[in-house]
Amino acid sequence: MSRIGKKPIDIPSGVTVDVSAHGLVTVKGPKGTLTQDVHPDIKVKVEENQVVLQRPTESKRHKSFHGLYRSLINNMVIGVSTGYEKKIELVGVGYKASNAGQVLELNLGYSHSIFFALPEEVKLATETVKGKNPVITLNGSDKELIGQVAAKIKSLRKVEPYKGKGVRFVGEQVRRKAGKTAAKK
């Protein structure tokens, strides 16, 4: 049985959840508004200060939908109430990050600068402190969108295992490999 799907979602104060007849769930809060289409088999009900999801049968497909939509709606509730944040650091000599509005400019050791335009829903901040790696901070209410943008930025320069240079999340552990050793004489 889906343990995740059976858990009710608590609605914090200041957040409203509306469910249309066609299965469109709309969550409004201080950080914005998010919508999610729910499969017609899964029933979403708002009872008192909780959102409850129900499935029609015990089939594997319905169980997976049950847990999936419960997680998606829970992420929306958390997003519009507190929001999400991801921090990315650039590790490498000469790696730089700066932003002008929603355009991120990256110098990642290539012969050219990379200009990356971010969607309006994502708030962007860059921080460069002398002696530390540049840090890019992404904020927003949509967890999926922030994760997708962060993954795209990380893919611009993957972390290499020998020196650990590249784009990574703050606090991410990189598995390092030993380099070549000198030949014995």
N, C-alpha and C positions, 0 to 999 in steps of 0.2 A: 504494500500500500504506500501511496505517496505521502510521506511524513511532511514534506514541505508544503504540498498543496492543501493539507488539512489545517495548517496553522492559520488563524485569522490575522488580518493585517490591521493593526491599530492606527487610527487616523488622529494625528496630532491636532492641537487647536490651531485655527487659521487655515486649515486645509479642507477643501471640499472635494468629494468624489461623486461624479454623476455617471450613471450607466444608461445608455439609450437602448431602445428596443432592438436595435440591430447589432448590439454587442460592442458598441464603441464606448470605451471607458475614458472619461475626461477627469484629470486631476488638476485642481487649481490651488495655488498657494502663494506665499510671499515672493518666491523666487521665479514664478512663471506658471505656465500652463503646459501640460503634456497630455497627449492622447495615445491610445493603443487600441487596435482592433483585436477582439477576442474571438476565437473560434466559436461558431454557433452552438456546438455541443456543450461547451463549458458555460455554466450559468454563474453570473456575478451578481451578488446582492449586497446592499449596504444596510447593515443592521446596527442601530445605535451608533457607536463610535468605532465600528469595525467593518472591514470588507471581507466577505466570505465567498469562496469559490466552491462550486459543486460540479461533479462529473456524473454522467448518466450511467456508465458501466464500469466494470473493473478491468477492461481491456488494457493492454500495454500502451496503446496509442492514447487513450483517454487519460491514463495515469501520467504519461509524459506531458501532455498538454496542461493537465491540472497543475503540476509543479512549475512548468514554464511560465504560465500566465500569472501565477501567484508571485513568482520572483520578479517578473517584469512590472507588475502593478506595485509591488513593494518598493522597487527601485525608483519608480515614479513618485511615490509618496515621500520617500527620503529625499529625492532630488528637489522637489518643490518646497520642502520645508527647510532642510539644512544645506543641500547642494553637494556637489562632488568636487574634488581637487586632485590633480595629478601633477607631480613635480618631476621634471626630466633634467638630467645634467649632461653636459658635454665634456667628455674626458679626452684630452689630447692637447698637444702644444699648438697654440695658435687658433684653437677652436673658439668661435665667438658667436654670440646670439644677441640680436637687437630687434626691436619692433617699432613700427610706425603705424599706430592704429591696429588694424586686424591683419597686417602683413608682417610676417616673421622673416627676418633676414638671418641666414645661417652661413658661417664660414667653417667648413668641415674638412679642410685640407685638400679640397679639389682646386682646380685652376680657376674656378668661378664661384661666385656667391650664389646661394640658393634662396629664392624668394618663395615663401609659402603663405598663401592666403587662407585664413581661417574663417569658418562660418560665423555669423553674427551671434549665434547662441553661446559661443565659447568665449570667455573672457581670457585675455592673454596678458601675461606680465613676464618680463625678463629681468634678471638680476645678475650683475657682474661685479664681484668683489675681488680686489687684488689678492693674489695668493690662493684663490679658490676657483673651482670650476664654475663656468656660467650655468645658471639654473633657469629653466623655462617653467612657469607655473600656468596650468590650465584650470579654469574654474567654470562651472556651469551646472545646470539642473538635469541634463540628459546624460546618464551614465554611459550609455552605448555610444553616443556621439563623441564624448570626451575620450573614451577608450580607443575609438577608431582614429581620431586625430593624433593621439599620442603614439599609436602604433605606426601611423604613416610617418611621423617625424622620426621615430626610432629607425625606420627602414631606410632613411636617407644615408645613414652610416652605421652599419651593424657593428656591435662590439666584437673586436678580434681577440682571440684567446691568449695571445702571447704577451702583449703589453697592456691589454685591457682598454685600449683606445676605442672611442666610439660614443654613441648616444645611448644612454641607459636611464632607467628610473632611479631616483634618489634612494639609496639604500639597497639597490639590487645587487645580489652577489653574482659575480662573474666567475665561471670556472676557468682557471688558468692552466695553461700547458707549459711544460718545461721546454726551453729552446734547445738549440743544438749545443753540444758540449765540445770543447776543444779536443783535438786528437792527441793521444799520448805519444811521446817521442821515445 
